[in-house]
């Protein structure tokens, strides 16, 4: 079995944030969150990284993050998520302006991933060191059996919300053995004085969520045949989106995993990280991330002279 590799989804533009979160500096030497993720992943054992970007941001990305990563002790491969990278026989519908979601991103990286087990992360999320150790060890020591053998790293909801607005989270239900039963997307979760709640009707009504609920932060671990499943299921997704004439329909990783669970074709072991997740959903989140990384550097978790200094 090949060594696990890390796949980084960095093609999103970050509309709520207002810019390219993937390259925005948060570290003391200009590092982006992505630099820290790759640093932590390498410590955990990953030595190959596939970064998915768009041609439109290639120049800016390569002059910043890409240039720094030339000094990183890992192999960097690039894949490009473009709107027109879809199965043969399909055309992009009029009015469609953005790529087709997280499964589409991985679909576009199939050649770069090859036949290795792989973990998938968001470029603008800080997951902490424990998550990479957990998922690397699982991928390195588990293969498909009668069913696909996947995994994900879950976080406590309270460690993933922001003070600056609403967030979307996949709320997980597991069985007694720690295997995923379902993921329910809650697209508007907010903190309030009494706890955490979500709404499905633009705030007309709210439902509380337990602060220790396990949520998915798009840190998944897959065996190579997941790429075949994406390729096989993409046409059906496109058919449905075209029939519905939905210009914003997205082919999501959680929905594909849920479909495989429902078909009894896969199991997903839910691993857990005790770390706090950090992200920059909103511009006001950035100072929190900067201060957290500064504190972790002072504690010795990261080198003070920069991540990629030799």
C-alpha positions as CSV (number, residue, x, y, z in Angstrom):
1,X,0.0,0.0,0.0
2,X,1.3,3.5,-0.9
3,X,1.9,6.0,1.8
4,X,-1.0,8.3,2.6
5,X,-1.0,11.8,1.0
6,X,-2.6,15.0,1.9
7,X,-5.1,16.8,-0.4
8,X,-5.7,20.5,0.2
9,X,-8.8,22.2,-1.3
10,X,-7.6,25.8,-2.0
11,X,-9.8,26.8,-4.9
12,X,-12.5,28.7,-3.0
13,X,-12.7,32.5,-3.1
14,X,-14.1,33.2,0.3
15,X,-17.0,35.5,-0.4
16,X,-18.0,36.1,3.2
17,X,-14.4,36.8,4.1
18,X,-13.9,39.2,1.2
19,X,-10.7,37.9,-0.4
20,X,-8.3,35.0,-0.9
21,X,-8.2,33.4,2.5
22,X,-5.8,30.7,1.1
23,X,-2.9,33.2,0.9
24,X,-3.7,35.7,3.6
25,X,-0.8,35.8,6.1
26,X,-1.5,34.9,9.7
27,X,1.9,33.8,10.9
28,X,4.8,35.9,12.3
29,X,6.8,35.4,9.1
30,X,4.0,35.8,6.6
31,X,2.7,32.2,6.7
32,X,-0.8,31.4,5.7
33,X,-2.9,28.8,7.5
34,X,-2.0,26.4,4.8
35,X,1.6,26.6,5.7
36,X,0.8,25.5,9.3
37,X,-1.4,22.6,8.0
38,X,1.4,21.3,5.8
39,X,3.9,21.7,8.6
40,X,1.7,19.7,11.0
41,X,0.9,17.1,8.4
42,X,4.6,16.5,7.6
43,X,5.3,16.1,11.3
44,X,2.5,13.4,11.4
45,X,4.1,11.5,8.5
46,X,2.7,13.0,5.3
47,X,5.4,13.7,2.7
48,X,3.3,14.3,-0.4
49,X,0.8,17.1,-0.7
50,X,-1.7,17.8,-3.6
51,X,-2.9,21.4,-3.6
52,X,-6.1,22.1,-5.6
53,X,-6.3,25.7,-6.9
54,X,-7.9,27.5,-9.8
55,X,-6.0,28.9,-12.8
56,X,-7.5,32.4,-11.8
57,X,-5.5,32.5,-8.6
58,X,-2.4,30.6,-9.8
59,X,-0.2,33.6,-10.1
60,X,-1.0,35.1,-6.7
61,X,-0.8,31.6,-5.0
62,X,2.5,30.7,-6.6
63,X,4.1,34.1,-5.7
64,X,3.2,33.7,-2.0
65,X,2.3,30.2,-0.6
66,X,3.8,28.3,-3.5
67,X,7.1,30.2,-3.3
68,X,7.4,29.4,0.5
69,X,6.5,25.8,0.0
70,X,9.5,25.3,-2.4
71,X,11.5,25.1,0.9
72,X,9.2,22.6,2.6
73,X,10.5,19.1,3.0
74,X,7.5,17.6,1.1
75,X,6.6,16.9,-2.5
76,X,4.0,19.4,-3.7
77,X,1.7,18.5,-6.6
78,X,-0.9,20.9,-8.1
79,X,-4.3,20.2,-9.5
80,X,-6.7,22.7,-11.0
81,X,-10.4,22.9,-10.3
82,X,-12.1,24.5,-13.2
83,X,-15.8,24.9,-14.0
84,X,-15.5,23.0,-17.3
85,X,-13.7,19.9,-15.9
86,X,-16.7,17.7,-16.0
87,X,-17.5,14.3,-17.5
88,X,-17.5,13.9,-21.3
89,X,-20.8,14.6,-22.9
90,X,-21.8,17.4,-20.5
91,X,-21.5,21.2,-21.0
92,X,-21.5,24.0,-18.4
93,X,-25.0,25.4,-18.2
94,X,-25.6,29.1,-19.0
95,X,-25.3,31.2,-15.8
96,X,-23.0,28.8,-13.9
97,X,-20.0,30.7,-12.7
98,X,-18.4,28.7,-9.9
99,X,-17.0,25.1,-9.7
100,X,-19.1,22.2,-8.6
101,X,-18.1,21.8,-4.9
102,X,-15.8,19.7,-2.8
103,X,-16.3,16.4,-4.6
104,X,-15.6,18.1,-7.8
105,X,-12.4,19.5,-6.4
106,X,-11.2,15.9,-5.5
107,X,-12.4,14.7,-9.0
108,X,-10.2,17.3,-10.6
109,X,-7.2,16.0,-8.5
110,X,-7.7,12.3,-9.4
111,X,-4.6,12.1,-11.5
112,X,-2.4,13.9,-9.0
113,X,-3.6,11.6,-6.2
114,X,-3.0,8.4,-8.0
115,X,-3.5,5.1,-6.1
116,X,-2.7,6.3,-2.6
117,X,-5.0,6.7,0.4
118,X,-5.5,10.3,1.1
119,X,-6.7,12.9,3.6
120,X,-8.7,15.9,2.5
121,X,-8.6,19.3,4.2
122,X,-9.7,22.9,3.6
123,X,-6.8,25.3,2.9
124,X,-8.2,28.0,5.2
125,X,-8.9,25.8,8.3
126,X,-6.4,25.3,11.1
127,X,-7.0,21.8,12.4
128,X,-4.3,21.4,15.0
129,X,-1.5,18.8,15.3
130,X,-3.5,15.9,16.8
131,X,-5.8,15.6,13.8
132,X,-3.1,14.9,11.3
133,X,-1.5,12.2,13.6
134,X,-4.9,10.5,14.0
135,X,-5.8,10.4,10.4
136,X,-2.3,9.5,9.1
137,X,-2.1,6.5,11.4
138,X,-5.6,5.4,10.4
139,X,-4.9,5.6,6.7
140,X,-1.5,4.0,7.0
141,X,-2.9,1.0,8.9
142,X,-6.4,0.3,7.4
143,X,-7.5,-0.8,3.9
144,X,-10.8,-1.6,2.3
145,X,-12.4,-4.9,3.3
146,X,-15.9,-6.0,2.3
147,X,-16.8,-2.3,2.4
148,X,-14.8,0.9,1.8
149,X,-13.0,1.8,5.0
150,X,-13.0,5.6,5.4
151,X,-12.5,7.9,8.4
152,X,-13.0,11.5,9.4
153,X,-11.8,13.7,12.3
154,X,-14.5,15.2,14.4
155,X,-14.4,18.2,16.6
156,X,-16.5,19.5,19.5
157,X,-18.9,22.0,18.2
158,X,-18.0,24.6,20.9
159,X,-14.4,24.5,19.6
160,X,-15.4,25.4,16.0
161,X,-17.8,28.4,16.2
162,X,-17.0,32.0,15.8
163,X,-18.1,35.2,17.7
164,X,-18.5,37.0,14.4
165,X,-21.5,35.5,12.7
166,X,-23.1,32.2,11.7
167,X,-21.3,29.1,10.4
168,X,-22.2,25.9,8.6
169,X,-21.3,22.6,10.2
170,X,-22.0,19.0,9.5
171,X,-23.5,17.6,12.7
172,X,-22.5,13.9,13.1
173,X,-24.3,10.9,14.7
174,X,-22.2,7.9,15.5
175,X,-22.9,4.4,16.7
176,X,-21.6,2.8,19.9
177,X,-18.4,1.8,18.2
178,X,-17.6,5.2,16.9
179,X,-18.7,4.8,13.3
180,X,-20.5,7.5,11.5
181,X,-24.2,7.0,11.0
182,X,-25.2,10.3,9.5
183,X,-24.0,13.9,8.8
184,X,-26.7,16.6,8.8
185,X,-25.7,19.9,7.3
186,X,-26.8,22.9,9.5
187,X,-26.0,25.9,7.4
188,X,-26.7,28.6,10.0
189,X,-25.3,27.9,13.5
190,X,-24.6,30.7,15.9
191,X,-23.4,31.3,19.4
192,X,-25.7,33.1,21.8
193,X,-25.6,34.0,25.5
194,X,-27.1,30.7,26.6
195,X,-25.2,28.4,24.3
196,X,-25.2,27.4,20.6
197,X,-28.2,27.1,18.3
198,X,-29.2,26.8,14.6
199,X,-32.0,28.0,12.4
200,X,-33.5,26.7,9.2
201,X,-36.0,29.5,8.5
202,X,-33.8,32.6,8.6
203,X,-34.1,33.1,12.3
204,X,-37.8,32.8,12.8
205,X,-37.2,29.8,15.0
206,X,-34.0,28.4,16.7
207,X,-33.0,25.0,17.9
208,X,-30.3,24.4,20.5
209,X,-27.3,22.2,19.8
210,X,-25.2,20.5,22.5
211,X,-21.8,22.2,22.8
212,X,-20.1,18.9,22.8
213,X,-21.8,17.7,19.6
214,X,-19.4,16.1,17.1
215,X,-19.1,18.1,13.9
216,X,-17.3,17.5,10.6
217,X,-14.8,20.2,9.5
218,X,-14.2,18.6,6.1
219,X,-11.2,16.5,7.4
220,X,-11.8,13.2,5.7
221,X,-9.7,10.1,5.0
222,X,-10.4,8.0,2.0
223,X,-9.0,4.9,0.3
224,X,-8.1,5.2,-3.4
225,X,-11.4,3.7,-4.7
226,X,-13.3,6.7,-3.5
227,X,-12.0,8.4,-6.6
228,X,-13.9,5.8,-8.7
229,X,-17.0,6.4,-6.7
230,X,-16.9,10.2,-7.4
231,X,-16.3,9.6,-11.1
232,X,-19.2,7.2,-11.3
233,X,-21.6,9.5,-9.3
234,X,-20.8,12.8,-10.9
235,X,-22.9,12.4,-14.0
236,X,-26.0,11.6,-11.9
237,X,-25.4,14.7,-9.8
238,X,-25.1,16.8,-13.0
239,X,-28.3,15.3,-14.5
240,X,-30.2,16.3,-11.3
241,X,-28.7,19.8,-11.2
242,X,-29.5,20.4,-14.9
243,X,-33.0,19.1,-14.6
244,X,-33.6,21.4,-11.5
245,X,-31.9,24.3,-13.4
246,X,-30.0,25.0,-10.2
247,X,-27.0,27.2,-11.0
248,X,-25.6,26.9,-7.5
249,X,-25.9,23.1,-7.0
250,X,-22.7,21.6,-5.4
251,X,-21.3,18.1,-5.4
252,X,-20.3,17.8,-1.7
253,X,-18.0,15.2,0.0
254,X,-20.5,14.7,2.9
255,X,-23.4,14.0,0.6
256,X,-21.4,11.4,-1.3
257,X,-20.2,9.7,1.9
258,X,-23.8,9.7,3.2
259,X,-25.0,8.0,0.0
260,X,-22.3,5.3,0.3
261,X,-23.3,4.8,4.0
262,X,-27.0,4.5,3.0
263,X,-26.1,2.0,0.3
264,X,-24.1,0.0,2.9
265,X,-21.0,0.3,0.8
266,X,-18.8,2.1,3.3
267,X,-17.9,2.6,6.9
268,X,-16.5,5.8,8.3
269,X,-14.6,5.7,11.6
270,X,-14.9,9.0,13.5
271,X,-11.6,10.0,15.0
272,X,-11.4,12.8,17.5
273,X,-9.2,15.8,18.0
274,X,-9.0,17.6,21.3
275,X,-7.7,20.7,19.7
276,X,-9.5,23.9,19.0
277,X,-10.2,24.5,15.3
278,X,-9.5,28.0,13.9
279,X,-10.7,29.5,10.7
280,X,-11.3,32.8,9.0
281,X,-15.0,32.6,7.9
282,X,-15.1,36.4,8.4
283,X,-12.4,39.0,8.2
284,X,-13.0,39.7,11.9
285,X,-11.8,36.2,12.7
286,X,-8.3,36.8,11.4
287,X,-6.9,38.6,14.6
288,X,-8.1,35.6,16.7
289,X,-6.2,33.2,14.5
290,X,-3.1,35.4,14.5
291,X,-3.0,35.6,18.3
292,X,-3.6,31.9,18.7
293,X,-0.7,31.0,16.3
294,X,1.5,33.6,18.0
295,X,0.8,31.9,21.4
296,X,1.5,28.4,20.0
297,X,4.8,29.6,18.6
298,X,5.7,31.1,22.0
299,X,4.9,27.7,23.5
300,X,7.4,26.0,21.1
301,X,4.9,24.3,18.9
302,X,6.2,26.2,15.8
303,X,9.7,27.6,15.1
304,X,9.9,31.4,15.7
305,X,12.1,32.1,12.7
306,X,9.5,30.7,10.2
307,X,8.2,27.3,9.3
308,X,10.3,26.6,6.3
309,X,13.7,28.0,7.4
310,X,16.5,25.5,7.0
